[in-house]
Amino acid sequence: MILNTVFLLETVDAAAGIQELLLTRVEWVTCGANLNAKARFNRTSLEGIAASASSCNDVVCRMNSLFHLVHLFLP
């Protein structure tokens, strides 16, 4: 009984643990990529900086929903 309660609480906590709610558009994906959470400025060449996207001008108007089912057909 205790394991079922812990499992339920972990499931609810994981679902409620959204830190940033971003809309599914290219604009929000590219702007969200600029977080650089683990950037280390230890060299002049900036090799320790996480990858980022600079363009926030594109908007996706529609999407092929079958694209998300591709993994079901892969070996």
N, C-alpha and C positions, 0 to 999 in steps of 0.2 A: 504494500500500500504506500509506503514511504517513497519507493522508487517511482511509482506512478505520479505522485505529487511533485517530486523533483523534476521529472520529465516534463510535466505540464508547465511548471514554472519556468523552466529553461526555454521551452517553446514560446511561451508568451513573452518572455524577456527578449528573446532574439527577434521576434517580430516587432516589438516596440522599440528596439534599439537602433533605429534608423538615425544616423547622425546628420546626414545631409539628404534631403529629399530633392532630387533633381529630376526634371522632366526629361523624357526620352526624345531629345532633339540633339542634333550635332552641336548646336550652340552651347547647350549645357554640358555636353560631354567634353568638348574642348576647353571650356572655361573651368570645369572641374578638374581637369588634368594639370592645371597650373599650381597645385597645392605645394609641391616640393617638400613634403613632410620630412624626408630624410636627407636634406641637402647638407653637404659638408663643404665649406669654402676653405679647403686646405691647400689649393694650388691655384696658380693663375689661369690654368687652362680649364678650370671648372669641371673636371672630370667626375667629381663626386655629386654633381647635381642630378636629381631625378629628371627623366624626360618630361617635356611639357609641350603643350600645343599653344600656338599664339593666335590663331584665327578664331574669332567668335562671331563670324558673319553668316555662316551657313545655317539653313533651316531645312530639316527633312519634312517634306509634305506628306509622304506616305511611305509604307514599309511593306515588304513581302512577308507575311506571317509564316509562310512555309519555310523560310530561312531558319527558323528556330527548331524545326523538326529534322534538320539535316543530320544531327548526331544520332538519330534513331536508325538511320540507314547505313552508317559507317561501320566497318568491321571492328 
